[in-house]
């Protein structure tokens, strides 16, 4: 019984050779070289000259620039150009005012997107007196203050009056030191359920908060709530 000719070509070898594209012979070879089929990379490479930005740019120039970047020191990259690009990307991010109100104290922290100290007005670093290391140092926390910093001691730090005076004092410092100059939007982050939570909110809604009230874009509650986990400590019972 004859073997079926499935999966076998019906074209002879000589005919297949004539159907192949004609290519010039190599120097020391007797058989013609078969041209490789074009792949995806060759088709992408043919589109490169059509881009007007790539005209007139040699491959050697691009390779040299990439090698310079890879071989450059880390401190060399953190120059004024790097600072401008970093500041440009941070313009879309809002400033944040963290309000941490506990039963015993109230903490306020004013944070900006990370910027070099030379571009932060309240950092006290100028372009002439400070070194390059100090100018390129990234600054994010602009103000961090609690009720103990304005004269309240012990049990008085957790009172409503202490938190109210703290918020009024913090907003005054933010305005006088120029911290609101680069602030385009503000996000208020609340945490905890102490008396200072309502007190700081009243200050922002009052006359002291007129400088930042129109720039608030969102209010977030970041209070940590326990879900499961280990058994809590026995509550303290007095009397």
MARSE-955179 format. One record per atom (N, C-alpha, C): y, z, x. Coordinates in pm, whole numbers, padded with zeros to 5 digits, always signed. Layout:
BEGIN
YZX/...
END
This chain:
BEGIN
-00119+00000+00086/+00000+00000+00000/+00123+00000+00089/+00218-00087+00059/+00338-00101+00143/+00431+00017+00121/+00495+00056+00229/+00590+00168+00221/+00719+00122+00155/+00770+00195+00055/+00895+00153-00010/+01011+00157+00088/+01106+00062+00073/+01219+00051+00165/+01341+00127+00115/+01316+00239+00047/+01429+00318+00001/+01500+00382+00120/+01630+00399+00103/+01715+00456+00207/+01716+00373+00334/+01686+00245+00327/+01691+00157+00444/+01788+00044+00416/+01863+00004+00517/+01964-00101+00500/+01896-00237+00492/+01947-00325+00403/+01895-00461+00388/+01969-00559+00479/+02061-00511+00560/+02134-00598+00652/+02076-00582+00791/+02049-00695+00853/+01988-00691+00986/+02088-00642+01089/+02039-00614+01210/+02123-00558+01315/+02229-00657+01360/+02195-00783+01376/+02292-00883+01422/+02404-00903+01320/+02369-00897+01191/+02474-00913+01089/+02568-00794+01087/+02511-00677+01109/+02596-00560+01112/+02693-00564+01228/+02651-00618+01341/+02740-00629+01456/+02856-00725+01429/+02828-00833+01353/+02934-00928+01321/+03033-00872+01220/+02987-00777+01137/+03076-00719+01038/+03170-00614+01096/+03138-00561+01215/+03224-00461+01276/+03354-00524+01324/+03467-00450+01325/+03594-00508+01372/+03586-00538+01521/+03653-00646+01558/+03653-00688+01698/+03749-00601+01778/+03696-00548+01888/+03775-00463+01976/+03759-00516+02117/+03865-00506+02197/+03858-00555+02334/+03755-00478+02414/+03693-00550+02506/+03590-00488+02590/+03655-00395+02692/+03582-00288+02724/+03628-00201+02829/+03607-00265+02965/+03665-00207+03065/+03667-00270+03197/+03529-00282+03257/+03451-00176+03257/+03319-00175+03319/+03211-00158+03215/+03222-00223+03105/+03120-00213+03000/+03091-00352+02947/+02965-00375+02908/+02924-00504+02856/+02925-00509+02704/+02919-00394+02637/+02918-00393+02491/+03055-00356+02440/+03093-00408+02325/+03225-00376+02270/+03231-00232+02221/+03351-00175+02227/+03371-00038+02181/+03403-00041+02032/+03333+00043+01955/+03352+00049+01811/+03471+00140+01781/+03562+00090+01703/+03681+00169+01667/+03642+00281+01573/+03698+00401+01598/+03669+00517+01514/+03745+00506+01384/+03684+00561+01281/+03749+00558+01150/+03870+00649+01151/+03977+00607+01089/+04096+00693+01086/+04070+00820+01007/+04116+00932+01061/+04096+01060+00994/+04228+01109+00935/+04223+01230+00884/+04341+01284+00817/+04455+01312+00914/+04421+01350+01039/+04525+01382+01134/+04601+01259+01179/+04532+01148+01192/+04601+01026+01231/+04695+00977+01123/+04655+00996+00996/+04744+00956+00887/+04867+01045+00880/+04849+01175+00911/+04964+01264+00914/+05056+01233+01031/+04996+01194+01142/+05077+01160+01258/+05162+01036+01236/+05114+00943+01155/+05192+00823+01128/+05314+00852+01043/+05314+00966+00970/+05429+01000+00887/+05538+01070+00965/+05510+01115+01085/+05608+01191+01161/+05732+01111+01195/+05724+00986+01244/+05848+00914+01277/+05935+00886+01156/+05879+00887+01035/+05960+00858+00918/+06056+00971+00884/+06031+01091+00936/+06121+01203+00910/+06244+01188+00997/+06365+01181+00938/+06484+01159+01021/+06513+01273+01116/+06464+01394+01086/+06490+01506+01176/+06409+01496+01304/+06296+01422+01299/+06209+01413+01415/+06239+01292+01502/+06332+01206+01461/+06362+01087+01540/+06439+01127+01666/+06397+01072+01775/+06464+01097+01901/+06421+01226+01968/+06329+01297+01912/+06280+01420+01973/+06146+01395+02036/+06136+01416+02163/+06011+01393+02233/+05916+01510+02219/+05789+01482+02238/+05689+01587+02229/+05705+01686+02342/+05751+01637+02457/+05766+01725+02571/+05875+01829+02547/+05981+01787+02476/+06089+01882+02449/+06043+01992+02357/+05968+01958+02253/+05919+02059+02160/+05821+02154+02228/+05732+02099+02311/+05635+02183+02381/+05704+02280+02474/+05809+02234+02541/+05881+02322+02632/+05948+02436+02557/+06006+02408+02442/+06073+02514+02368/+05974+02618+02317/+05856+02573+02273/+05755+02668+02226/+05706+02754+02342/+05687+02695+02458/+05644+02772+02574/+05749+02874+02615/+05876+02835+02604/+05982+02930+02638/+05982+03050+02546/+05954+03026+02417/+05952+03136+02322/+05833+03228+02349/+05717+03169+02380/+05598+03251+02404/+05610+03331+02533/+05679+03274+02634/+05690+03342+02762/+05811+03435+02769/+05896+03432+02669/+06017+03514+02673/+05983+03661+02652/+06069+03747+02706/+06051+03890+02689/+06091+03931+02547/+06035+04042+02503/+06064+04089+02367/+06210+04127+02351/+06268+04188+02454/+06408+04229+02444/+06501+04109+02444/+06457+03996+02502/+06542+03878+02504/+06559+03820+02365/+06458+03831+02281/+06467+03775+02147/+06560+03855+02058/+06582+03981+02090/+06664+04066+02004/+06811+04055+02045/+06866+03935+02034/+07004+03910+02067/+07086+03897+01940/+07206+03842+01953/+07294+03829+01836/+07237+03733+01734/+07168+03625+01781/+07109+03531+01686/+06999+03598+01604/+06917+03675+01672/+06812+03749+01601/+06872+03847+01502/+06979+03911+01540/+07044+04007+01450/+07103+03938+01327/+07163+03820+01348/+07219+03747+01234/+07111+03703+01137/+06998+03655+01191/+06889+03614+01104/+06829+03733+01031/+06818+03845+01099/+06765+03965+01035/+06858+04014+00926/+06987+04010+00952/+07083+04053+00850/+07086+03957+00733/+07068+03826+00760/+07069+03730+00651/+06952+03749+00557/+06835+03786+00612/+06720+03810+00525/+06729+03939+00447/+06809+04033+00497/+06820+04162+00429/+06929+04165+00324/+07007+04058+00310/+07112+04058+00208/+07054+04061+00067/+06936+04006+00050/+06876+04004-00082/+06816+04138-00122/+06794+04228-00026/+06733+04357-00055/+06841+04458-00091/+06820+04537-00195/+06923+04633-00236/+06921+04759-00149/+07035+04830-00147/+07039+04963-00090/+06965+05058-00186/+06923+05172-00133/+06848+05268-00215/+06908+05406-00200/+06920+05473-00313/+06964+05613-00316/+06848+05697-00368/+06786+05773-00278/+06672+05856-00313/+06722+05995-00355/+06680+06038-00472/+06716+06169-00527/+06587+06250-00542/+06569+06347-00455/+06449+06431-00456/+06489+06569-00507/+06456+06598-00632/+06495+06723-00697/+06373+06812-00715/+06370+06922-00642/+06263+07020-00655/+06316+07145-00725/+06230+07242-00742/+06271+07367-00808/+06361+07449-00718/+06353+07427-00585/+06426+07511-00492/+06541+07439-00422/+06549+07306-00429/+06653+07235-00355/+06667+07093-00409/+06771+07024-00365/+06795+06885-00401/+06830+06808-00274/+06761+06697-00251/+06781+06615-00131/+06830+06477-00174/+06932+06427-00106/+06986+06293-00129/+06975+06213+00000/+06922+06092-00010/+06906+06004+00106/+06954+05865+00067/+07052+05814+00142/+07107+05681+00117/+07054+05588+00225/+06983+05482+00183/+06911+05395+00276/+06959+05251+00255/+06975+05179+00365/+07009+05038+00362/+06894+04957+00419/+06887+04825+00392/+06789+04740+00463/+06812+04746+00613/+06705+04739+00689/+06715+04758+00834/+06811+04657+00895/+06911+04708+00968/+07011+04626+01037/+07033+04682+01176/+07080+04599+01270/+07117+04654+01401/+07236+04748+01388/+07245+04841+01481/+07353+04939+01475/+07489+04875+01491/+07497+04761+01561/+07626+04694+01579/+07680+04636+01449/+07594+04613+01351/+07637+04558+01222/+07646+04665+01114/+07628+04791+01151/+07638+04901+01057/+07768+04976+01083/+07856+04977+00984/+07990+05034+01005/+07985+05183+01029/+07897+05254+00964/+07893+05400+00973/+07810+05451+01091/+07756+05361+01173/+07672+05406+01285/+07755+05456+01402/+07882+05419+01412/+07966+05461+01523/+07941+05386+01651/+07868+05275+01645/+07837+05195+01763/+07926+05072+01762/+08007+05055+01863/+08095+04938+01874/+08041+04843+01978/+08093+04722+01979/+08043+04620+02071/+08089+04638+02213/+08188+04724+02237/+08242+04741+02372/+08193+04867+02441/+08184+04977+02367/+08150+05104+02431/+08001+05127+02443/+07922+05075+02350/+07779+05104+02349/+07703+05002+02432/+07584+05042+02475/+07499+04953+02552/+07427+04855+02460/+07361+04756+02521/+07291+04657+02441/+07173+04718+02366/+07111+04818+02425/+06997+04884+02360/+07042+04957+02234/+07159+05023+02243/+07210+05095+02126/+07258+04999+02018/+07313+04886+02058/+07360+04789+01959/+07246+04723+01883/+07133+04701+01948/+07019+04636+01884/+06926+04735+01814/+06955+04862+01821/+06872+04961+01754/+06884+04946+01602/+06770+04939+01535/+06770+04920+01391/+06803+05051+01320/+06891+05040+01221/+06936+05155+01145/+06907+05130+00997/+06844+05227+00931/+06819+05214+00787/+06871+05334+00709/+06858+05455+00761/+06906+05574+00691/+07054+05595+00726/+07139+05587+00625/+07282+05606+00644/+07327+05749+00620/+07264+05816+00524/+07305+05953+00489/+07183+06028+00438/+07164+06150+00488/+07057+06238+00443/+07114+06379+00436/+07119+06433+00316/+07188+06560+00297/+07118+06637+00186/+07129+06770+00193/+07071+06858+00091/+07172+06966+00057/+07137+07050-00039/+07230+07153-00085/+07260+07256+00023/+07170+07276+00117/+07196+07371+00224/+07303+07323+00320/+07328+07193+00328/+07430+07141+00419/+07572+07163+00369/+07590+07199+00244/+07725+07221+00191/+07750+07368+00160/+07669+07458+00215/+07698+07600+00209/+07614+07681+00115/+07523+07624+00040/+07439+07701-00052/+07320+07760+00023/+07284+07883-00009/+07176+07951+00062/+07074+08006-00038/+06951+08008+00008/+06838+08070-00062/+06826+08019-00205/+06828+08106-00303/+06803+08066-00442/+06913+07978-00498/+07031+07983-00439/+07142+07901-00490/+07125+07753-00466/+07037+07716-00374/+07019+07574-00344/+06951+07498-00457/+06877+07566-00542/+06807+07498-00650/+06881+07497-00782/+07006+07543-00784/+07081+07552-00909/+07141+07417-00946/+07184+07409-01072/+07246+07287-01123/+07382+07263-01057/+07458+07369-01037/+07592+07356-00977/+07582+07307-00833/+07481+07354-00759/+07465+07309-00620/+07435+07161-00614/+07351+07112-00702/+07317+06970-00703/+07437+06884-00744/+07518+06937-00837/+07636+06862-00881/+07737+06848-00767/+07764+06956-00698/+07856+06951-00584/+07800+06866-00471/+07668+06872-00452/+07605+06790-00348/+07622+06642-00377/+07601+06600-00500/+07614+06458-00534/+07759+06412-00521/+07854+06494-00564/+07996+06458-00550/+08036+06447-00403/+07986+06539-00321/+08018+06536-00178/+07954+06414-00111/+07830+06380-00148/+07762+06266-00088/+07832+06134-00122/+07875+06118-00247/+07944+05995-00285/+08080+05984-00215/+08145+06096-00194/+08272+06094-00121/+08252+06053+00024/+08146+06104+00088/+08117+06067+00226/+08079+05919+00237/+08005+05869+00141/+07966+05729+00143/+08088+05637+00133/+08187+05676+00057/+08306+05593+00042/+08397+05604+00164/+08416+05726+00218/+08508+05744+00329/+08456+05685+00459/+08325+05686+00480/+08268+05635+00604/+08233+05486+00598/+08268+05419+00489/+08246+05275+00479/+08102+05233+00457/+08022+05321+00400/+07882+05285+00376/+07866+05189+00260/+07965+05183+00172/+07957+05095+00055/+08013+04957+00081/+08057+04931+00202/+08122+04804+00232/+08025+04687+00223/+07905+04703+00275/+07806+04595+00275/+07705+04608+00161/+07729+04698+00069/+07633+04719-00038/+07667+04627-00156/+07574+04535-00186/+07591+04444-00298/+07513+04489-00421/+07404+04560-00401/+07323+04610-00512/+07261+04742-00469/+07230+04826-00569/+07179+04960-00542/+07062+04990-00634/+06961+05051-00576/+06844+05096-00652/+06836+05248-00642/+06832+05314-00756/+06825+05460-00762/+06679+05500-00779/+06630+05585-00689/+06491+05630-00690/+06490+05778-00718/+06435+05818-00831/+06428+05958-00872/+06289+06013-00843/+06285+06137-00797/+06157+06201-00769/+06171+06351-00797/+06081+06404-00874/+06082+06545-00908/+06156+06573-01038/+06134+06695-01092/+06192+06733-01219/+06275+06861-01206/+06341+06878-01091/+06426+06995-01073/+06558+06981-01146/+06641+07085-01132/+06771+07082-01198/+06863+06976-01139/+06840+06939-01014/+06926+06840-00952/+06906+06700-01007/+06798+06674-01075/+06776+06540-01132/+06883+06506-01235/+06908+06597-01327/+07010+06573-01429/+07150+06585-01372/+07168+06673-01274/+07301+06694-01218/+07350+06570-01145/+07266+06510-01062/+07306+06389-00989/+07328+06273-01085/+07248+06266-01191/+07267+06161-01290/+07402+06174-01359/+07445+06297-01387/+07576+06319-01449/+07689+06277-01356/+07672+06301-01227/+07776+06263-01131/+07789+06111-01122/+07676+06040-01121/+07679+05894-01113/+07745+05835-01237/+07719+05896-01352/+07778+05846-01477/+07921+05891-01496/+07969+05986-01415/+08105+06036-01426/+08203+05959-01342/+08320+06019-01322/+08427+05951-01246/+08394+05940-01098/+08314+06032-01044/+08279+06025-00901/+08191+05906-00869/+08115+05858-00967/+08022+05748-00943/+08073+05612-00982/+08204+05599-01002/+08257+05469-01045/+08248+05364-00935/+08233+05407-00810/+08226+05310-00700/+08088+05246-00689/+07985+05311-00736/+07849+05259-00723/+07785+05226-00857/+07846+05270-00967/+07780+05256-01096/+07761+05110-01135/+07857+05025-01104/+07848+04884-01143/+07753+04805-01052/+07710+04863-00942/+07621+04793-00849/+07474+04832-00866/+07446+04922-00954/+07307+04965-00976/+07232+04856-01050/+07121+04812-00992/+07040+04706-01052/+06910+04759-01111/+06863+04876-01066/+06738+04930-01119/+06732+05079-01093/+06658+05149-01178/+06633+05293-01165/+06482+05313-01168/+06429+05374-01064/+06284+05390-01047/+06250+05538-01043/+06142+05575-01111/+06091+05712-01107/+05969+05714-01016/+05983+05778-00900/+05876+05783-00800/+05811+05920-00794/+05814+05995-00904/+05751+06127-00906/+05600+06114-00890/+05544+06193-00801/+05401+06187-00773/+05326+06273-00873/+05238+06210-00947/+05157+06279-01047/+05013+06282-00999/+04952+06397-01012/+04815+06412-00966/+04719+06358-01071/+04626+06275-01027/+04522+06220-01113/+04387+06250-01049/+04316+06346-01104/+04189+06384-01044/+04212+06463-00916/+04127+06438-00818/+04140+06506-00690/+04079+06644-00691/+04102+06721-00584/+04042+06856-00576/+04108+06954-00673/+04046+07067-00687/+04099+07169-00778/+04230+07226-00724/+04325+07246-00815/+04457+07293-00775/+04451+07442-00739/+04557+07485-00670/+04568+07624-00633/+04595+07710-00757/+04546+07832-00755/+04565+07921-00870/+04714+07947-00890/+04765+07928-01013/+04908+07948-01035/+04949+08092-01012/+05069+08108-00960/+05121+08242-00932/+05170+08306-01062/+05128+08428-01086/+05166+08499-01208/+05237+08629-01168/+05359+08643-01214/+05440+08761-01183/+05436+08857-01301/+05417+08985-01271/+05416+09086-01376/+05280+09099-01434/
END
